[in-house]
Amino acid sequence: MEILTNITSTINGIVWGPPMLVLILGTGLYLMVGLGFMPIRRLGMGFSLLWKGRKGGSEEDGEISPFNALMTALSATIGTGNIGGVAIAVVIGGPGALFWMWATALVGMATKYAEAVCAVKYREVDELGNHVGGPMYYIKNGLGKNWHWLGIAFAVFGMIAGFGIGNTTQSNAVAGVFEDSFGISTNITGLVMALLVGLVIIGGVKRIARVAGVLVPFMAVTYFSAGIIVVLINADAIPGAFALIVKSAFAPEAAAGGAVGAAIMLAVRQGVARGIFSNEAGLGSAAIAHAAAQTKDPVRQGLIAMLGTFIDTIVVCTVTGLAIVTSGALADANGIEGAKLTSHAFELVMPGIGGYVVSISLAVFAFTTILGWSVYGERCAEFLFGVKAIMPFRIFWTLAVPAGAIGNLGYIWLLSDTLNAMMALPNLIALLLLSPVVFKLTKEYFNKTP
């Protein structure tokens, strides 16, 4: 295991080096400027379209409503990254990592917008009559035969990455928290989650979307409300927390409660890596969900899709980060990390109930993440092997849940982090090459819809 960890760690250092950070942030910034900062200016319009798209329409192409497409995408993004990933970023990279998570999210809105536009523009209808799309399809149909290998690379990375990012990491985090909070065996947690996952994913994307459409909004509001209470109870610490976050983002060392010092690069790396792990802007994964939306207009779905990054990071991750910093949890963490640190922060402020709020939120978020990522992995498997691969994939996906529950958290996080970067590379290349199409479609849409 040590050898495998060392090998993965070496690869991780390469794929998450300065070139990747520049590519992720640079692509988002390029798209944001090319769009005239439209994702920020039209944020309100995006929420308006989301509200109108709750039911979809039978006259539109696609299988799920635009609202449920976003909820499916959010089900895959709002998970352990928002609760445990933020805590890890703050411990390793210092509070300044939060600043870089925000920066990644702001430019990531443009990236997520472009992904959804391309997904709807270049989607296909498979043998079962379902609309399928995502990076592998917009590479194949948008860039032509010479780039088909890049689509295959994305599908391979996406299919494998899903088992780490969207499956085993999630069940592992839930099992750990449930064992600490309720004394429930990790084996039991893993088996129960596997049973529930199997019952849902057997119904395909429509059933997953219906479940996500109910659970995601409810739990997001519940967790956000609890987090706001934690932060407001320590309202006097909020100004100092923001000052520390900004200072730590640019200071030679980023302090983490006096326990961990980190260079600027480490704060940037943790902020960007954990931000991407959480909101997935640049990975291209969310585009797979949005490709199934009932819409004929790529730009309209893009405006809805970009809300995912805003909600995930600017809203949910910020609440987690501020709760940790303002509560003083870092100062007496004593080696606690990940979701357990977030739970500790909530418990410090709301004794007796704070830890349970985090535990239950984590369980539901992780469960929906496993569902959302099953769609992504399944579509990647279908792209590579055809519709005959769908049922075997669902079986393997379900069996991976209990395996992840008893795995090693440190290595699973490391592997997921590494696969994130390998998955992002083909997608970012495709977005840069297809950016003229995105700009053209956007201009045409807003010429018709001021």
Backbone hydrogen bonds, N-H to C=O, Kabsch-Sander energy under -0.5 kcal/mol:
donor,donor_aa,acceptor,acceptor_aa,energy
5,T,1,M,-2.5
6,N,2,E,-2.3
7,I,3,I,-2.4
8,T,4,L,-2.5
9,S,5,T,-2.6
10,T,6,N,-2.0
11,I,7,I,-2.2
12,N,8,T,-2.7
13,G,9,S,-2.0
14,I,10,T,-1.2
15,V,11,I,-2.8
16,W,12,N,-2.1
17,G,14,I,-1.4
20,M,17,G,-0.8
21,L,17,G,-1.7
22,V,18,P,-2.5
23,L,19,P,-2.2
24,I,20,M,-2.7
25,L,21,L,-2.3
26,G,22,V,-2.6
27,T,23,L,-2.4
28,G,24,I,-2.0
29,L,25,L,-2.6
30,Y,26,G,-2.7
31,L,27,T,-2.4
32,M,28,G,-2.4
33,V,29,L,-2.6
34,G,30,Y,-2.6
35,L,31,L,-1.8
36,G,33,V,-1.8
37,F,32,M,-3.2
38,M,35,L,-0.8
40,I,37,F,-0.7
41,R,37,F,-2.3
42,R,38,M,-3.1
43,L,40,I,-1.1
46,G,42,R,-2.0
47,F,43,L,-1.8
48,S,44,G,-1.9
49,L,45,M,-2.6
50,L,46,G,-2.1
51,W,47,F,-2.1
52,K,48,S,-2.0
53,G,49,L,-1.6
54,R,51,W,-1.0
55,K,52,K,-0.5
60,E,57,G,-1.5
63,E,292,A,-2.1
64,I,292,A,-2.1
67,F,53,G,-2.4
69,A,65,S,-2.2
70,L,66,P,-1.8
71,M,67,F,-2.3
72,T,68,N,-2.4
73,A,69,A,-2.1
74,L,70,L,-3.3
75,S,71,M,-2.3
76,A,72,T,-1.1
77,T,73,A,-1.1
78,I,74,L,-3.2
79,G,77,T,-1.1
82,N,79,G,-1.1
83,I,79,G,-1.1
84,G,80,T,-2.3
85,G,80,T,-2.8
86,V,81,G,-0.9
87,A,83,I,-0.6
88,I,84,G,-2.2
89,A,85,G,-2.3
90,V,86,V,-2.3
91,V,87,A,-2.2
92,I,88,I,-2.6
93,G,89,A,-2.5
94,G,90,V,-1.0
97,A,94,G,-2.2
98,L,95,P,-1.7
99,F,95,P,-0.6
100,W,96,G,-1.4
101,M,97,A,-1.6
102,W,98,L,-2.1
103,A,99,F,-2.3
104,T,100,W,-2.1
105,A,101,M,-2.0
106,L,102,W,-2.5
107,V,103,A,-1.9
108,G,104,T,-1.6
109,M,105,A,-1.2
109,M,106,L,-0.5
110,A,106,L,-0.5
110,A,107,V,-0.7
111,T,107,V,-1.3
112,K,108,G,-3.0
113,Y,109,M,-2.0
114,A,110,A,-2.3
115,E,111,T,-2.3
116,A,112,K,-2.1
117,V,113,Y,-2.3
118,C,114,A,-2.3
119,A,115,E,-2.3
120,V,116,A,-2.3
121,K,117,V,-2.2
122,Y,118,C,-2.4
123,R,120,V,-0.7
124,E,132,V,-3.0
126,D,124,E,-0.5
126,D,130,N,-2.8
129,G,126,D,-1.9
132,V,124,E,-2.9
132,V,130,N,-0.5
137,Y,134,G,-0.9
138,Y,134,G,-2.6
139,I,135,P,-2.1
140,K,136,M,-1.6
141,N,137,Y,-3.2
142,G,138,Y,-0.9
143,L,139,I,-1.6
144,G,139,I,-0.5
144,G,140,K,-0.6
147,W,144,G,-1.4
148,H,145,K,-1.6
150,L,147,W,-1.4
151,G,147,W,-1.1
152,I,148,H,-1.9
153,A,149,W,-2.2
154,F,150,L,-2.2
155,A,151,G,-2.3
156,V,152,I,-2.4
157,F,153,A,-2.6
158,G,154,F,-3.4
159,M,155,A,-2.5
160,I,156,V,-2.2
161,A,157,F,-3.3
162,G,158,G,-2.0
163,F,159,M,-0.6
163,F,160,I,-1.0
164,G,160,I,-0.6
164,G,161,A,-1.5
165,I,161,A,-3.2
166,G,162,G,-1.3
168,T,163,F,-2.4
169,T,164,G,-1.6
171,S,167,N,-2.4
172,N,168,T,-2.2
173,A,169,T,-2.0
174,V,170,Q,-2.1
175,A,171,S,-2.5
176,G,172,N,-2.2
177,V,173,A,-2.2
178,F,174,V,-2.8
179,E,175,A,-1.9
180,D,176,G,-1.9
181,S,177,V,-3.1
182,F,178,F,-2.2
183,G,178,F,-0.6
183,G,179,E,-0.9
184,I,178,F,-1.5
189,T,185,S,-2.2
190,G,186,T,-2.4
191,L,187,N,-2.0
192,V,188,I,-2.5
193,M,189,T,-2.5
194,A,190,G,-2.0
195,L,191,L,-2.0
196,L,192,V,-2.2
197,V,193,M,-2.7
198,G,194,A,-2.5
199,L,195,L,-1.9
200,V,196,L,-1.4
201,I,197,V,-2.7
202,I,198,G,-1.2
203,G,200,V,-1.9
204,G,201,I,-1.7
207,R,203,G,-0.7
208,I,204,G,-2.1
209,A,205,V,-2.5
210,R,206,K,-1.9
211,V,207,R,-2.3
212,A,208,I,-2.8
213,G,209,A,-2.4
214,V,210,R,-0.7
214,V,211,V,-0.9
215,L,211,V,-2.7
216,V,212,A,-1.8
218,F,214,V,-1.2
219,M,215,L,-2.7
220,A,216,V,-2.5
221,V,217,P,-2.1
222,T,218,F,-2.1
223,Y,219,M,-2.9
224,F,220,A,-2.4
225,S,221,V,-2.4
226,A,222,T,-2.1
227,G,223,Y,-2.6
228,I,224,F,-2.5
229,I,225,S,-1.9
230,V,226,A,-2.0
231,V,227,G,-2.4
232,L,228,I,-3.0
233,I,229,I,-2.1
234,N,230,V,-0.9
234,N,231,V,-0.6
235,A,232,L,-1.8
237,A,234,N,-2.2
238,I,235,A,-1.4
241,A,237,A,-2.0
242,F,238,I,-2.4
243,A,239,P,-2.2
244,L,240,G,-2.4
245,I,241,A,-2.4
246,V,242,F,-2.4
247,K,243,A,-2.6
248,S,244,L,-2.8
249,A,245,I,-1.1
250,F,246,V,-0.8
250,F,247,K,-0.9
251,A,247,K,-2.1
254,A,262,A,-2.9
255,A,253,E,-0.7
256,A,260,V,-0.9
259,A,256,A,-2.1
260,V,256,A,-0.8
262,A,254,A,-0.6
267,A,263,A,-1.9
268,V,264,I,-2.7
269,R,265,M,-3.0
270,Q,266,L,-2.7
271,G,267,A,-2.5
272,V,268,V,-3.0
273,A,269,R,-2.8
274,R,270,Q,-2.7
275,G,271,G,-1.8
276,I,272,V,-2.7
277,F,273,A,-2.4
278,S,274,R,-2.0
279,N,275,G,-3.2
280,E,276,I,-2.1
283,L,280,E,-1.6
284,G,280,E,-0.8
288,I,284,G,-0.5
288,I,285,S,-1.7
289,A,285,S,-0.7
289,A,286,A,-0.6
290,H,286,A,-2.1
291,A,287,A,-1.5
292,A,289,A,-1.5
293,A,290,H,-1.5
294,Q,64,I,-2.4
295,T,61,D,-1.3
295,T,293,A,-1.6
301,Q,297,D,-1.6
302,G,298,P,-2.0
303,L,299,V,-2.3
304,I,300,R,-1.2
305,A,301,Q,-2.8
306,M,302,G,-2.1
307,L,304,I,-1.1
308,G,305,A,-1.8
309,T,306,M,-0.5
310,F,306,M,-1.3
311,I,307,L,-3.1
312,D,308,G,-2.4
313,T,309,T,-2.2
314,I,309,T,-0.8
314,I,310,F,-0.6
315,V,310,F,-1.4
316,V,311,I,-2.3
317,C,312,D,-1.8
318,T,313,T,-1.2
319,V,315,V,-1.6
320,T,316,V,-1.9
321,G,317,C,-2.8
322,L,318,T,-2.8
323,A,319,V,-2.2
324,I,320,T,-2.0
325,V,321,G,-2.4
326,T,322,L,-2.9
327,S,323,A,-1.4
328,G,324,I,-0.6
328,G,325,V,-0.6
329,A,324,I,-1.0
330,L,324,I,-0.7
331,A,328,G,-0.7
332,D,328,G,-0.8
333,A,330,L,-1.1
336,I,333,A,-1.5
340,K,337,E,-1.0
341,L,338,G,-1.2
342,T,338,G,-1.3
343,S,339,A,-2.5
344,H,340,K,-2.0
345,A,341,L,-2.2
346,F,342,T,-2.2
347,E,343,S,-2.3
348,L,344,H,-2.0
349,V,345,A,-1.2
350,M,346,F,-3.0
353,I,350,M,-1.7
354,G,350,M,-3.3
357,V,353,I,-2.2
358,V,354,G,-1.9
359,S,355,G,-2.4
360,I,356,Y,-2.7
361,S,357,V,-2.4
362,L,358,V,-3.0
363,A,359,S,-2.1
364,V,360,I,-2.3
365,F,361,S,-3.0
366,A,362,L,-2.8
367,F,363,A,-2.2
368,T,364,V,-2.6
369,T,365,F,-2.1
370,I,366,A,-2.3
371,L,367,F,-1.7
372,G,368,T,-2.9
373,W,369,T,-2.8
374,S,370,I,-1.1
375,V,371,L,-1.1
375,V,372,G,-0.6
376,Y,372,G,-1.3
377,G,373,W,-2.8
378,E,374,S,-2.2
379,R,375,V,-2.3
380,C,376,Y,-2.0
381,A,377,G,-2.4
382,E,378,E,-2.5
383,F,379,R,-2.2
384,L,380,C,-1.7
385,F,381,A,-2.9
386,G,382,E,-2.4
389,A,386,G,-1.9
390,I,387,V,-1.6
393,F,389,A,-2.0
394,R,390,I,-2.1
395,I,391,M,-1.9
396,F,392,P,-2.4
397,W,393,F,-2.7
398,T,394,R,-2.0
399,L,395,I,-2.1
400,A,396,F,-1.5
401,V,397,W,-0.7
401,V,398,T,-0.8
403,A,399,L,-0.9
404,G,400,A,-2.3
405,A,401,V,-1.5
406,I,402,P,-0.8
406,I,403,A,-0.6
407,G,404,G,-1.2
409,L,407,G,-0.6
412,I,408,N,-2.1
413,W,409,L,-2.5
414,L,410,G,-1.9
415,L,411,Y,-2.9
416,S,412,I,-2.5
417,D,413,W,-2.5
418,T,414,L,-1.9
419,L,415,L,-2.5
420,N,416,S,-2.0
421,A,417,D,-1.2
422,M,418,T,-1.7
423,M,419,L,-2.0
424,A,420,N,-1.9
425,L,421,A,-1.7
427,N,423,M,-0.9
428,L,424,A,-2.9
429,I,425,L,-2.0
430,A,426,P,-2.0
431,L,427,N,-2.4
432,L,428,L,-2.1
433,L,429,I,-2.0
434,L,430,A,-2.2
435,S,431,L,-0.7
435,S,432,L,-0.5
437,V,434,L,-0.9
438,V,434,L,-1.7
439,F,435,S,-2.8
440,K,436,P,-2.2
441,L,437,V,-2.6
442,T,438,V,-2.2
443,K,439,F,-2.3
444,E,440,K,-2.3
445,Y,441,L,-2.1
446,F,442,T,-2.3
447,N,443,K,-1.3
448,K,444,E,-1.1
449,T,445,Y,-2.1
